[in-house]
Amino acid sequence: MSQASVSYLWREPAAAKGFCSGVSLHSHTSQSRETLDFIAEMSTDFGFLQPIMRWAENRSARCSGLRPNYAAAYWVPPLTPRLAYDLERTQIENQLGLPGLVSLTDHDDIGAPLLLRTLPSARHIPFAVEWSVPYANHSAAPDCKATAFHLGVHNLPPASANEWIARLNAFTAMDVDARPAGLLGELLHELHAIGEVLIVFNHPLWDLYRIGQAKHDVLVNDFLALHGQCIHALELNGLRDWTENRNVQTLARQWNQLVISGGDRHGVEPNANVNLTSATSFSEFVHQVRRERISHVLFMPQYRQPWKHRILQSTLDAIRNYPHFPEGMRRWDDRVFHPDQNGELKPLSTLWPDKQGVAGGPVPVYITALLNAVKMMGQAPVSGGLRLAWNDRSSMRAAMGQEA
């Protein structure tokens, strides 16, 4: 029998009492390559940005010879593995009074735990990854193009972690329609057979690849029907909205799955939810989830803020400069990579032309204007007005099943 609970720290200040640890799952570091899709999403949500973006794109093409290629470019989050680990651990220690167990999950990469485990204070950190799983089933959904699901794979065996990442990434690189039948099931069953590995279906109802929500939901249910026995929990995501997380809880009940936390932090705000556990090590926590079927999810106070406001703040974190951070992480244009004239990916900071047209100049005025337009939304009084406009208390109350 599964035992799952969801609580909210602002309503239950003593929620952590009686537990031994807090667990931070699913957060990202500078080792994670992130798409620039958020730019397109922001221009859709905030219509006034569209003409500014088109103007900046055209100016870029004229001045540098480079038109923005959002599909080929990527950015990395501002926090190094050590800063990300300390941020998550400190939130649990300071706000909950518990030791923190932290699992960092960068996209298809285990560089963060590899680096951290060289430190005596972090040798216990699990090898974990957010695995991108291309998925299609044309017989179940004949009109659906391929999508991809994200699986949090936590606590890989240290001796074989590099081998596992190579195998998982090789699968991801395959054409979804050309890969061997049954290969996904084989990989999942092998991972499931490792008793200390935890497999979480991250943000399962987020139509991240925009195939259409109805089509996405068909493929989610098809995936769970075929592979649900190897999935140990569905994620309540700290960066998704109340309604979507409520629907994930319904999905979990339909498939007899546990729900689990996953903050999905990319900026400098710590995860908006954690798990509470009586375990004192990550392996013990995995045992509780997999064998005892116990999960206690706690939402932190930042989740109470309007969802669009929090997405905006995360975006602002990505485009800020951090003078006190390590070299290479300080400037936002050191953290964004774009193809140069030869197609080689390089930091934007090395591509801006100076007055003589030589690369490596200052940030162009037209880019600064675009960034300032975005930053303006995070400043008072604009920020306060947007927060009121985005207030989603009705969704919050429905999700909580009580007055917020």
C-alpha positions as a Markdown table, in Angstrom:
| # | Residue | x | y | z |
|---|---|---|---|---|
| 1 | Met | 0.0 | 0.0 | 0.0 |
| 2 | Ser | 1.4 | 3.4 | -1.0 |
| 3 | Gln | 1.7 | 6.1 | 1.5 |
| 4 | Ala | 2.0 | 9.6 | -0.1 |
| 5 | Ser | 1.3 | 13.0 | 1.4 |
| 6 | Val | 1.6 | 16.5 | 0.1 |
| 7 | Ser | 2.0 | 19.5 | 2.5 |
| 8 | Tyr | 2.7 | 23.2 | 2.3 |
| 9 | Leu | 5.2 | 24.8 | 4.7 |
| 10 | Trp | 3.2 | 28.1 | 4.9 |
| 11 | Arg | 0.2 | 26.3 | 6.2 |
| 12 | Glu | 2.1 | 23.7 | 8.3 |
| 13 | Pro | 5.2 | 25.4 | 9.7 |
| 14 | Ala | 6.1 | 22.3 | 11.8 |
| 15 | Ala | 5.7 | 19.9 | 8.8 |
| 16 | Ala | 9.3 | 18.7 | 9.0 |
| 17 | Lys | 9.0 | 17.7 | 12.7 |
| 18 | Gly | 9.7 | 14.1 | 13.3 |
| 19 | Phe | 11.6 | 13.6 | 10.0 |
| 20 | Cys | 15.4 | 12.9 | 9.8 |
| 21 | Ser | 16.3 | 14.5 | 6.4 |
| 22 | Gly | 15.1 | 16.7 | 3.6 |
| 23 | Val | 15.7 | 15.6 | 0.0 |
| 24 | Ser | 16.3 | 18.0 | -2.9 |
| 25 | Leu | 15.6 | 16.3 | -6.2 |
| 26 | His | 15.9 | 17.6 | -9.8 |
| 27 | Ser | 18.0 | 20.8 | -10.0 |
| 28 | His | 20.4 | 22.0 | -12.6 |
| 29 | Thr | 24.0 | 23.4 | -12.6 |
| 30 | Ser | 26.3 | 25.0 | -15.1 |
| 31 | Gln | 27.0 | 21.6 | -16.5 |
| 32 | Ser | 23.5 | 21.5 | -18.0 |
| 33 | Arg | 22.9 | 22.6 | -21.6 |
| 34 | Glu | 19.6 | 24.3 | -21.8 |
| 35 | Thr | 17.6 | 25.2 | -25.0 |
| 36 | Leu | 16.7 | 28.8 | -25.7 |
| 37 | Asp | 13.0 | 27.9 | -26.0 |
| 38 | Phe | 12.2 | 30.2 | -23.1 |
| 39 | Ile | 12.8 | 33.1 | -25.5 |
| 40 | Ala | 10.0 | 32.0 | -27.8 |
| 41 | Glu | 7.8 | 31.4 | -24.8 |
| 42 | Met | 8.4 | 34.8 | -23.3 |
| 43 | Ser | 7.7 | 36.5 | -26.7 |
| 44 | Thr | 4.4 | 34.6 | -26.8 |
| 45 | Asp | 3.4 | 35.5 | -23.2 |
| 46 | Phe | 4.5 | 39.1 | -23.4 |
| 47 | Gly | 3.5 | 40.4 | -26.8 |
| 48 | Phe | 5.2 | 43.7 | -26.4 |
| 49 | Leu | 8.6 | 41.9 | -26.6 |
| 50 | Gln | 8.0 | 40.5 | -30.1 |
| 51 | Pro | 8.7 | 43.7 | -32.1 |
| 52 | Ile | 11.8 | 44.4 | -29.9 |
| 53 | Met | 13.0 | 40.9 | -30.5 |
| 54 | Arg | 12.5 | 41.1 | -34.3 |
| 55 | Trp | 14.4 | 44.5 | -34.3 |
| 56 | Ala | 17.3 | 43.0 | -32.2 |
| 57 | Glu | 17.5 | 39.9 | -34.5 |
| 58 | Asn | 17.6 | 42.1 | -37.7 |
| 59 | Arg | 20.2 | 44.4 | -36.1 |
| 60 | Ser | 22.3 | 41.3 | -35.2 |
| 61 | Ala | 22.2 | 40.0 | -38.7 |
| 62 | Arg | 23.3 | 43.4 | -40.1 |
| 63 | Cys | 26.0 | 44.3 | -37.6 |
| 64 | Ser | 27.6 | 40.9 | -36.9 |
| 65 | Gly | 26.5 | 38.8 | -39.9 |
| 66 | Leu | 24.9 | 36.3 | -37.4 |
| 67 | Arg | 21.1 | 35.9 | -37.2 |
| 68 | Pro | 20.1 | 34.2 | -33.9 |
| 69 | Asn | 19.9 | 30.5 | -34.3 |
| 70 | Tyr | 17.8 | 29.4 | -31.3 |
| 71 | Ala | 17.7 | 25.8 | -32.3 |
| 72 | Ala | 21.5 | 25.4 | -32.4 |
| 73 | Ala | 22.4 | 27.7 | -29.5 |
| 74 | Tyr | 22.1 | 26.9 | -25.8 |
| 75 | Trp | 22.7 | 28.4 | -22.4 |
| 76 | Val | 24.0 | 27.1 | -19.1 |
| 77 | Pro | 22.5 | 27.9 | -15.6 |
| 78 | Pro | 24.6 | 30.4 | -13.6 |
| 79 | Leu | 25.3 | 28.1 | -10.6 |
| 80 | Thr | 28.4 | 25.9 | -10.6 |
| 81 | Pro | 27.9 | 22.4 | -9.1 |
| 82 | Arg | 29.3 | 23.5 | -5.7 |
| 83 | Leu | 27.1 | 26.6 | -5.6 |
| 84 | Ala | 24.0 | 24.6 | -6.6 |
| 85 | Tyr | 24.7 | 21.9 | -4.0 |
| 86 | Asp | 25.2 | 24.5 | -1.2 |
| 87 | Leu | 22.1 | 26.4 | -2.2 |
| 88 | Glu | 19.9 | 23.3 | -2.0 |
| 89 | Arg | 21.5 | 21.9 | 1.2 |
| 90 | Thr | 21.3 | 25.3 | 2.9 |
| 91 | Gln | 17.6 | 25.8 | 2.3 |
| 92 | Ile | 16.8 | 22.4 | 3.9 |
| 93 | Glu | 19.1 | 23.1 | 6.8 |
| 94 | Asn | 18.0 | 26.6 | 7.5 |
| 95 | Gln | 14.3 | 26.5 | 6.8 |
| 96 | Leu | 13.5 | 22.9 | 7.9 |
| 97 | Gly | 16.3 | 22.3 | 10.5 |
| 98 | Leu | 17.2 | 19.0 | 8.8 |
| 99 | Pro | 20.3 | 17.6 | 7.1 |
| 100 | Gly | 19.9 | 17.9 | 3.4 |
| 101 | Leu | 20.3 | 15.1 | 0.8 |
| 102 | Val | 20.8 | 16.7 | -2.6 |
| 103 | Ser | 20.6 | 15.0 | -6.0 |
| 104 | Leu | 21.6 | 17.2 | -8.9 |
| 105 | Thr | 20.2 | 16.2 | -12.3 |
| 106 | Asp | 21.7 | 18.0 | -15.3 |
| 107 | His | 20.5 | 17.2 | -18.8 |
| 108 | Asp | 22.2 | 14.0 | -20.0 |
| 109 | Asp | 25.3 | 14.7 | -18.0 |
| 110 | Ile | 26.9 | 13.6 | -14.7 |
| 111 | Gly | 29.7 | 16.2 | -14.7 |
| 112 | Ala | 28.3 | 17.9 | -11.5 |
| 113 | Pro | 28.4 | 14.8 | -9.2 |
| 114 | Leu | 31.8 | 13.8 | -10.7 |
| 115 | Leu | 33.2 | 17.2 | -9.7 |
| 116 | Leu | 31.5 | 17.3 | -6.3 |
| 117 | Arg | 32.6 | 13.9 | -5.2 |
| 118 | Thr | 36.2 | 15.1 | -5.3 |
| 119 | Leu | 35.3 | 17.2 | -2.2 |
| 120 | Pro | 35.3 | 15.5 | 1.2 |
| 121 | Ser | 32.1 | 17.1 | 2.2 |
| 122 | Ala | 30.2 | 15.9 | -0.9 |
| 123 | Arg | 31.5 | 12.4 | -1.5 |
| 124 | His | 28.1 | 11.0 | -0.7 |
| 125 | Ile | 26.3 | 12.9 | -3.4 |
| 126 | Pro | 24.5 | 10.5 | -5.8 |
| 127 | Phe | 25.3 | 10.1 | -9.5 |
| 128 | Ala | 22.1 | 11.4 | -11.1 |
| 129 | Val | 21.0 | 12.7 | -14.5 |
| 130 | Glu | 17.9 | 14.0 | -16.2 |
| 131 | Trp | 17.7 | 11.6 | -19.2 |
| 132 | Ser | 16.1 | 12.8 | -22.4 |
| 133 | Val | 14.0 | 9.9 | -23.8 |
| 134 | Pro | 12.8 | 10.4 | -27.4 |
| 135 | Tyr | 9.4 | 8.6 | -27.6 |
| 136 | Ala | 6.8 | 7.8 | -30.3 |
| 137 | Asn | 4.3 | 5.0 | -30.8 |
| 138 | His | 2.6 | 5.3 | -34.1 |
| 139 | Ser | 0.3 | 2.4 | -33.5 |
| 140 | Ala | -1.0 | 3.9 | -30.3 |
| 141 | Ala | -1.0 | 7.5 | -31.6 |
| 142 | Pro | -0.9 | 7.4 | -35.5 |
| 143 | Asp | -1.1 | 11.2 | -35.9 |
| 144 | Cys | 1.5 | 12.0 | -33.2 |
| 145 | Lys | 5.0 | 13.1 | -34.1 |
| 146 | Ala | 7.8 | 12.0 | -31.8 |
| 147 | Thr | 8.2 | 13.8 | -28.4 |
| 148 | Ala | 10.6 | 13.2 | -25.6 |
| 149 | Phe | 10.1 | 12.5 | -21.9 |
| 150 | His | 12.5 | 13.4 | -19.2 |
| 151 | Leu | 13.4 | 10.8 | -16.6 |
| 152 | Gly | 15.2 | 11.6 | -13.4 |
| 153 | Val | 17.7 | 8.7 | -12.9 |
| 154 | His | 19.1 | 9.0 | -9.4 |
| 155 | Asn | 21.8 | 7.1 | -7.5 |
| 156 | Leu | 23.6 | 5.3 | -10.3 |
| 157 | Pro | 26.3 | 2.9 | -9.1 |
| 158 | Pro | 29.6 | 4.9 | -8.9 |
| 159 | Ala | 31.6 | 2.1 | -10.6 |
| 160 | Ser | 29.4 | 2.1 | -13.7 |
| 161 | Ala | 27.9 | 5.6 | -13.8 |
| 162 | Asn | 30.1 | 6.7 | -16.7 |
| 163 | Glu | 29.2 | 3.6 | -18.6 |
| 164 | Trp | 25.5 | 4.1 | -18.0 |
| 165 | Ile | 25.6 | 7.7 | -19.2 |
| 166 | Ala | 27.3 | 6.6 | -22.4 |
| 167 | Arg | 24.5 | 4.0 | -23.0 |
| 168 | Leu | 21.7 | 6.4 | -22.2 |
| 169 | Asn | 23.1 | 9.2 | -24.4 |
| 170 | Ala | 23.6 | 6.7 | -27.2 |
| 171 | Phe | 19.9 | 5.9 | -27.0 |
| 172 | Thr | 19.0 | 9.5 | -27.0 |
| 173 | Ala | 21.0 | 10.2 | -30.1 |
| 174 | Met | 19.2 | 7.5 | -32.1 |
| 175 | Asp | 16.5 | 8.4 | -34.5 |
| 176 | Val | 13.3 | 7.5 | -32.6 |
| 177 | Asp | 11.9 | 5.6 | -35.6 |
| 178 | Ala | 15.1 | 3.7 | -36.4 |
| 179 | Arg | 16.1 | 2.4 | -33.0 |
| 180 | Pro | 15.8 | -1.3 | -32.2 |
| 181 | Ala | 12.4 | -2.4 | -30.9 |
| 182 | Gly | 12.4 | -3.1 | -27.2 |
| 183 | Leu | 15.6 | -1.2 | -26.5 |
| 184 | Leu | 14.0 | 1.4 | -24.2 |
| 185 | Gly | 12.3 | -1.4 | -22.2 |
| 186 | Glu | 15.6 | -3.2 | -21.9 |
| 187 | Leu | 17.4 | -0.1 | -20.6 |
| 188 | Leu | 14.7 | 0.7 | -18.1 |
| 189 | His | 14.5 | -2.9 | -16.8 |
| 190 | Glu | 18.3 | -3.0 | -16.3 |
| 191 | Leu | 18.1 | 0.2 | -14.4 |
| 192 | His | 15.1 | -1.0 | -12.4 |
| 193 | Ala | 17.0 | -4.1 | -11.5 |
| 194 | Ile | 19.6 | -2.1 | -9.6 |
| 195 | Gly | 17.9 | -1.8 | -6.2 |
| 196 | Glu | 19.4 | 1.5 | -5.2 |
| 197 | Val | 18.5 | 3.4 | -8.4 |
| 198 | Leu | 15.5 | 5.7 | -8.4 |
| 199 | Ile | 13.6 | 6.4 | -11.6 |
| 200 | Val | 11.3 | 9.4 | -11.6 |
| 201 | Phe | 9.0 | 10.6 | -14.5 |
| 202 | Asn | 9.8 | 14.3 | -14.4 |
| 203 | His | 7.0 | 16.8 | -15.2 |
| 204 | Pro | 5.0 | 14.1 | -17.0 |
| 205 | Leu | 2.1 | 16.3 | -18.2 |
| 206 | Trp | 4.2 | 19.2 | -19.5 |
| 207 | Asp | 3.9 | 19.3 | -23.3 |
| 208 | Leu | 7.5 | 20.5 | -23.5 |
| 209 | Tyr | 7.9 | 19.7 | -27.2 |
| 210 | Arg | 4.6 | 21.3 | -28.2 |
| 211 | Ile | 3.0 | 18.4 | -30.0 |
| 212 | Gly | -0.4 | 19.4 | -28.5 |
| 213 | Gln | -1.6 | 18.5 | -25.0 |
| 214 | Ala | -4.0 | 15.9 | -26.1 |
| 215 | Lys | -1.4 | 14.1 | -28.2 |
| 216 | His | 1.2 | 14.4 | -25.4 |
| 217 | Asp | -1.3 | 12.9 | -22.9 |
| 218 | Val | -1.9 | 9.9 | -25.2 |
| 219 | Leu | 1.8 | 9.2 | -25.4 |
| 220 | Val | 2.3 | 9.6 | -21.6 |
| 221 | Asn | -0.4 | 7.0 | -20.9 |
| 222 | Asp | 1.1 | 4.7 | -23.6 |
| 223 | Phe | 4.5 | 5.1 | -22.0 |
| 224 | Leu | 3.2 | 4.2 | -18.6 |
| 225 | Ala | 1.3 | 1.2 | -19.9 |
| 226 | Leu | 4.5 | -0.2 | -21.5 |
| 227 | His | 7.1 | 0.9 | -18.9 |
| 228 | Gly | 5.3 | 2.0 | -15.7 |
| 229 | Gln | 6.6 | -1.0 | -13.8 |
| 230 | Cys | 10.0 | 0.5 | -14.1 |
| 231 | Ile | 9.0 | 4.0 | -13.0 |
| 232 | His | 9.1 | 4.5 | -9.3 |
| 233 | Ala | 7.3 | 7.9 | -9.0 |
| 234 | Leu | 5.8 | 10.7 | -10.9 |
| 235 | Glu | 7.1 | 14.2 | -10.2 |
| 236 | Leu | 5.2 | 17.2 | -8.8 |
| 237 | Asn | 7.4 | 19.9 | -10.4 |
| 238 | Gly | 8.3 | 23.0 | -8.5 |
| 239 | Leu | 8.4 | 25.1 | -11.7 |
| 240 | Arg | 5.0 | 23.9 | -13.1 |
| 241 | Asp | 1.7 | 25.4 | -12.1 |
| 242 | Trp | -0.9 | 24.3 | -9.6 |
| 243 | Thr | -3.3 | 22.9 | -12.2 |
| 244 | Glu | -0.7 | 20.7 | -13.9 |
| 245 | Asn | 0.6 | 19.3 | -10.6 |
| 246 | Arg | -2.9 | 18.5 | -9.5 |
| 247 | Asn | -3.5 | 16.6 | -12.8 |
| 248 | Val | -0.2 | 14.7 | -12.1 |
| 249 | Gln | -1.6 | 13.6 | -8.8 |
| 250 | Thr | -4.7 | 12.3 | -10.7 |
| 251 | Leu | -2.5 | 10.5 | -13.2 |
| 252 | Ala | -0.5 | 8.9 | -10.4 |
| 253 | Arg | -3.7 | 7.5 | -8.8 |
| 254 | Gln | -4.8 | 6.1 | -12.2 |
| 255 | Trp | -1.5 | 4.3 | -12.6 |
| 256 | Asn | -1.0 | 3.4 | -8.9 |
| 257 | Gln | 2.1 | 5.5 | -8.8 |
| 258 | Leu | 3.7 | 7.6 | -6.0 |
| 259 | Val | 4.2 | 11.3 | -6.4 |
| 260 | Ile | 7.5 | 12.8 | -5.5 |
| 261 | Ser | 9.1 | 16.2 | -5.4 |
| 262 | Gly | 11.3 | 17.8 | -8.0 |
| 263 | Gly | 12.2 | 21.5 | -8.0 |
| 264 | Asp | 13.6 | 21.8 | -11.5 |
| 265 | Arg | 15.7 | 24.8 | -10.4 |
| 266 | His | 17.7 | 26.5 | -13.1 |
| 267 | Gly | 18.3 | 29.9 | -11.5 |
| 268 | Val | 19.4 | 31.0 | -8.1 |
| 269 | Glu | 16.1 | 30.4 | -6.2 |
| 270 | Pro | 16.3 | 27.0 | -4.4 |
| 271 | Asn | 13.9 | 24.2 | -5.3 |
| 272 | Ala | 10.2 | 25.0 | -4.5 |
| 273 | Asn | 9.6 | 21.6 | -3.1 |
| 274 | Val | 11.5 | 18.8 | -1.3 |
| 275 | Asn | 10.8 | 15.4 | 0.1 |
| 276 | Leu | 10.8 | 14.7 | 3.9 |
| 277 | Thr | 12.1 | 11.3 | 5.0 |
| 278 | Ser | 13.1 | 9.3 | 8.0 |
| 279 | Ala | 16.1 | 8.1 | 6.0 |
| 280 | Thr | 19.6 | 9.4 | 6.8 |
| 281 | Ser | 21.2 | 8.5 | 3.4 |
| 282 | Phe | 20.1 | 8.7 | -0.2 |
| 283 | Ser | 20.1 | 4.9 | -0.6 |
| 284 | Glu | 17.8 | 4.6 | 2.4 |
| 285 | Phe | 15.5 | 7.2 | 0.9 |
| 286 | Val | 15.4 | 5.2 | -2.4 |
| 287 | His | 14.5 | 2.1 | -0.4 |
| 288 | Gln | 11.6 | 4.0 | 1.3 |
| 289 | Val | 10.2 | 5.1 | -2.1 |
| 290 | Arg | 10.7 | 1.9 | -4.0 |
| 291 | Arg | 10.1 | -0.8 | -1.4 |
| 292 | Glu | 8.0 | 0.8 | 1.3 |
| 293 | Arg | 6.2 | 3.1 | -1.2 |
| 294 | Ile | 6.4 | 6.1 | 1.1 |
| 295 | Ser | 6.8 | 9.7 | -0.1 |
| 296 | His | 6.2 | 13.0 | 1.8 |
| 297 | Val | 6.3 | 16.0 | -0.5 |
| 298 | Leu | 6.6 | 19.5 | 1.0 |
| 299 | Phe | 6.1 | 22.6 | -1.0 |
| 300 | Met | 8.2 | 25.6 | 0.1 |
| 301 | Pro | 6.9 | 29.2 | 0.5 |
| 302 | Gln | 8.3 | 30.3 | -2.9 |
| 303 | Tyr | 5.8 | 28.0 | -4.7 |
| 304 | Arg | 3.0 | 30.2 | -3.3 |
| 305 | Gln | 4.1 | 33.1 | -5.6 |
| 306 | Pro | 2.2 | 33.4 | -8.9 |
| 307 | Trp | 3.5 | 30.8 | -11.4 |
| 308 | Lys | 4.2 | 33.3 | -14.3 |
| 309 | His | 6.0 | 35.6 | -11.8 |
| 310 | Arg | 8.3 | 32.7 | -10.8 |
| 311 | Ile | 9.0 | 31.8 | -14.4 |
| 312 | Leu | 9.9 | 35.5 | -15.1 |
| 313 | Gln | 12.2 | 35.5 | -12.1 |
| 314 | Ser | 14.0 | 32.3 | -13.3 |
| 315 | Thr | 14.4 | 34.0 | -16.7 |
| 316 | Leu | 15.9 | 37.1 | -15.0 |
| 317 | Asp | 18.3 | 34.8 | -13.1 |
| 318 | Ala | 19.6 | 33.5 | -16.5 |
| 319 | Ile | 20.3 | 36.9 | -17.9 |
| 320 | Arg | 21.9 | 38.6 | -14.9 |
| 321 | Asn | 25.5 | 39.2 | -14.3 |
| 322 | Tyr | 27.1 | 37.8 | -11.1 |
| 323 | Pro | 30.4 | 39.6 | -10.5 |
| 324 | His | 31.3 | 37.4 | -7.4 |
| 325 | Phe | 30.8 | 34.1 | -9.3 |
| 326 | Pro | 33.8 | 32.1 | -10.6 |
| 327 | Glu | 35.3 | 33.2 | -13.9 |
| 328 | Gly | 33.2 | 32.1 | -16.9 |
| 329 | Met | 30.0 | 32.3 | -14.9 |
| 330 | Arg | 29.9 | 36.0 | -14.1 |
| 331 | Arg | 28.5 | 37.5 | -17.3 |
| 332 | Trp | 25.3 | 36.3 | -18.9 |
| 333 | Asp | 27.0 | 36.3 | -22.4 |
| 334 | Asp | 29.7 | 33.9 | -21.1 |
| 335 | Arg | 26.9 | 31.4 | -20.3 |
| 336 | Val | 25.2 | 31.6 | -23.7 |
| 337 | Phe | 26.7 | 29.6 | -26.6 |
| 338 | His | 26.0 | 30.3 | -30.3 |
| 339 | Pro | 27.5 | 29.2 | -33.6 |
| 340 | Asp | 30.0 | 31.5 | -35.1 |
| 341 | Gln | 30.5 | 32.1 | -38.8 |
| 342 | Asn | 32.0 | 28.7 | -39.2 |
| 343 | Gly | 29.3 | 26.9 | -37.2 |
| 344 | Glu | 31.5 | 26.4 | -34.1 |
| 345 | Leu | 29.7 | 26.9 | -30.8 |
| 346 | Lys | 31.3 | 29.7 | -28.8 |
| 347 | Pro | 30.3 | 32.0 | -25.9 |
| 348 | Leu | 28.4 | 35.1 | -27.1 |
| 349 | Ser | 30.9 | 37.3 | -25.3 |
| 350 | Thr | 33.5 | 36.2 | -27.9 |
| 351 | Leu | 31.2 | 37.0 | -30.9 |
| 352 | Trp | 30.1 | 40.6 | -30.3 |
| 353 | Pro | 31.9 | 42.8 | -32.9 |
| 354 | Asp | 33.7 | 45.9 | -31.7 |
| 355 | Lys | 33.8 | 49.2 | -33.7 |
| 356 | Gln | 36.3 | 47.7 | -36.1 |
| 357 | Gly | 34.1 | 44.6 | -36.6 |
| 358 | Val | 36.5 | 42.4 | -34.7 |
| 359 | Ala | 34.8 | 39.8 | -32.4 |
| 360 | Gly | 35.1 | 40.1 | -28.7 |
| 361 | Gly | 33.6 | 43.6 | -28.3 |
| 362 | Pro | 31.1 | 44.9 | -25.7 |
| 363 | Val | 27.4 | 43.8 | -25.6 |
| 364 | Pro | 25.7 | 45.6 | -28.5 |
| 365 | Val | 23.2 | 48.4 | -27.7 |
| 366 | Tyr | 20.3 | 46.6 | -29.4 |
| 367 | Ile | 20.8 | 43.5 | -27.2 |
| 368 | Thr | 21.1 | 45.7 | -24.0 |
| 369 | Ala | 17.8 | 47.3 | -25.0 |
| 370 | Leu | 16.1 | 43.9 | -25.3 |
| 371 | Leu | 17.5 | 42.7 | -21.9 |
| 372 | Asn | 16.4 | 45.9 | -20.2 |
| 373 | Ala | 12.9 | 45.4 | -21.5 |
| 374 | Val | 12.8 | 42.0 | -19.9 |
| 375 | Lys | 14.4 | 43.2 | -16.7 |
| 376 | Met | 11.9 | 46.0 | -16.4 |
| 377 | Met | 9.2 | 43.4 | -15.7 |
| 378 | Gly | 11.1 | 42.3 | -12.6 |
| 379 | Gln | 11.3 | 45.8 | -11.1 |
| 380 | Ala | 8.8 | 47.7 | -8.9 |
| 381 | Pro | 6.2 | 48.9 | -9.6 |
| 382 | Val | 5.9 | 46.8 | -12.8 |
| 383 | Ser | 6.7 | 43.6 | -10.9 |
| 384 | Gly | 4.1 | 44.2 | -8.3 |
| 385 | Gly | 1.4 | 44.9 | -10.9 |
| 386 | Leu | 2.3 | 41.8 | -12.8 |
| 387 | Arg | 2.2 | 39.7 | -9.6 |
| 388 | Leu | -1.4 | 40.9 | -9.0 |
| 389 | Ala | -2.4 | 40.3 | -12.6 |
| 390 | Trp | -0.9 | 36.7 | -12.5 |
| 391 | Asn | -2.4 | 35.8 | -9.1 |
| 392 | Asp | -3.5 | 32.2 | -9.4 |
| 393 | Arg | -5.0 | 31.7 | -5.9 |
| 394 | Ser | -8.1 | 29.9 | -7.3 |
| 395 | Ser | -5.9 | 27.3 | -8.9 |
| 396 | Met | -3.9 | 27.1 | -5.6 |
| 397 | Arg | -7.0 | 26.5 | -3.6 |
| 398 | Ala | -8.3 | 23.8 | -6.0 |
| 399 | Ala | -4.9 | 22.0 | -5.9 |
| 400 | Met | -4.7 | 22.2 | -2.1 |
| 401 | Gly | -8.3 | 21.3 | -1.6 |
| 402 | Gln | -8.7 | 24.0 | 1.0 |
| 403 | Glu | -8.4 | 27.8 | 1.4 |
| 404 | Ala | -5.0 | 29.1 | 0.6 |
